[in-house]
Amino acid sequence: MKISKLKDIENSSVSHNAAIKKKVIIKNGEIPNITYFSAATFPPGEIAYSHIHQDMTEVFFIQSGMAEMVIDGQTIALGPGTCITVEPNEQHELRNVGTTDLDIMYFGVITK
């Protein structure tokens, strides 16, 4: 059993943009096929820049704030309570398009 509390987890930076902070709740290797489970905060205007994962599906849940995700050139508006799944090899970028912090929870699953 593992119990985690967000308040006890240190912030780290998102690899796609150091201005975006995350708390890794479940780290790679702790659960088979899960690469991570994290909570992240995007300040207004910040972007997790466009990238691709060849062997991983990512799932994003918008807790608060307003986001846009661009997947293979298609822009999708995302508000609180929205969940979106990005499949392997889909180029994606997540943006905070609101005037307040964008708070998300997200995880990755290996799909090899």
C-alpha positions as CSV (number, residue, x, y, z in Angstrom):
1,M,0.0,0.0,0.0
2,K,1.1,3.5,-0.7
3,I,-0.6,6.7,0.4
4,S,0.4,10.1,-1.0
5,K,-0.6,13.6,-0.1
6,L,0.0,16.4,-2.6
7,K,1.0,18.7,0.2
8,D,3.9,16.4,1.1
9,I,5.3,16.0,-2.5
10,E,7.9,18.4,-3.7
11,N,7.5,20.3,-6.9
12,S,9.5,19.5,-9.9
13,S,9.5,21.0,-13.4
14,V,7.8,19.6,-16.4
15,S,10.3,18.5,-19.0
16,H,8.6,20.5,-21.8
17,N,8.6,23.8,-19.9
18,A,10.4,24.6,-16.6
19,A,7.9,27.2,-15.7
20,I,5.2,24.5,-15.3
21,K,5.4,22.7,-11.9
22,K,4.3,19.2,-11.2
23,K,4.1,16.8,-8.3
24,V,4.7,13.2,-9.3
25,I,2.3,11.1,-7.2
26,I,3.3,7.7,-8.8
27,K,6.7,7.4,-10.3
28,N,7.8,5.4,-13.3
29,G,8.3,1.7,-12.2
30,E,6.1,1.8,-9.1
31,I,3.1,0.2,-11.0
32,P,3.6,-1.9,-14.1
33,N,2.9,-0.1,-17.3
34,I,2.2,3.3,-15.6
35,T,5.0,5.7,-16.4
36,Y,3.8,8.3,-13.9
37,F,0.7,9.9,-12.3
38,S,1.2,13.6,-11.7
39,A,-0.6,16.9,-10.8
40,A,0.6,20.0,-12.6
41,T,0.0,23.7,-12.4
42,F,0.4,25.9,-15.5
43,P,0.6,29.6,-14.8
44,P,-1.4,31.8,-17.3
45,G,0.1,31.7,-20.8
46,E,2.4,28.7,-20.2
47,I,2.6,25.8,-22.7
48,A,3.8,22.2,-22.5
49,Y,5.3,22.4,-26.0
50,S,4.5,20.1,-28.9
51,H,5.9,16.6,-28.6
52,I,5.2,12.9,-29.4
53,H,5.4,9.7,-27.3
54,Q,5.9,6.6,-29.5
55,D,5.2,4.1,-26.8
56,M,2.9,5.8,-24.3
57,T,-0.8,6.8,-24.1
58,E,-1.3,9.9,-21.9
59,V,-4.5,10.8,-20.1
60,F,-5.2,14.4,-19.0
61,F,-7.9,15.6,-16.6
62,I,-8.6,19.3,-16.3
63,Q,-9.3,20.2,-12.6
64,S,-9.5,24.0,-13.0
65,G,-8.7,26.7,-15.5
66,M,-9.1,26.8,-19.2
67,A,-6.9,24.9,-21.6
68,E,-6.3,24.2,-25.3
69,M,-4.8,21.0,-26.5
70,V,-3.5,20.8,-30.0
71,I,-3.4,17.2,-31.3
72,D,-2.0,16.6,-34.8
73,G,-2.9,20.2,-35.7
74,Q,-6.5,20.1,-34.3
75,T,-7.1,22.6,-31.5
76,I,-9.5,21.4,-28.7
77,A,-10.9,23.6,-25.9
78,L,-10.8,22.0,-22.5
79,G,-12.5,23.2,-19.4
80,P,-12.8,21.9,-15.8
81,G,-14.0,18.4,-15.5
82,T,-12.8,17.4,-19.0
83,C,-10.7,14.3,-19.6
84,I,-8.7,13.8,-22.9
85,T,-6.6,10.8,-24.0
86,V,-3.7,11.2,-26.4
87,E,-2.7,8.1,-28.2
88,P,0.9,7.0,-29.1
89,N,2.4,9.0,-32.0
90,E,-0.1,11.8,-31.8
91,Q,1.8,15.1,-31.7
92,H,0.3,17.2,-28.8
93,E,0.7,20.5,-27.0
94,L,-1.2,21.7,-23.9
95,R,-1.7,25.4,-23.3
96,N,-3.1,27.5,-20.5
97,V,-5.3,30.0,-22.3
98,G,-7.0,31.4,-19.3
99,T,-6.2,34.2,-16.8
100,T,-5.8,31.9,-13.8
101,D,-3.7,28.8,-13.1
102,L,-4.5,25.7,-15.1
103,D,-4.5,22.6,-12.7
104,I,-4.4,19.2,-14.3
105,M,-3.9,15.6,-13.3
106,Y,-2.3,13.3,-15.8
107,F,-0.8,9.9,-16.3
108,G,1.0,7.8,-18.9
109,V,0.5,4.1,-19.8
110,I,3.1,2.2,-21.7
111,T,1.6,0.7,-24.9
112,K,4.3,-1.5,-26.3
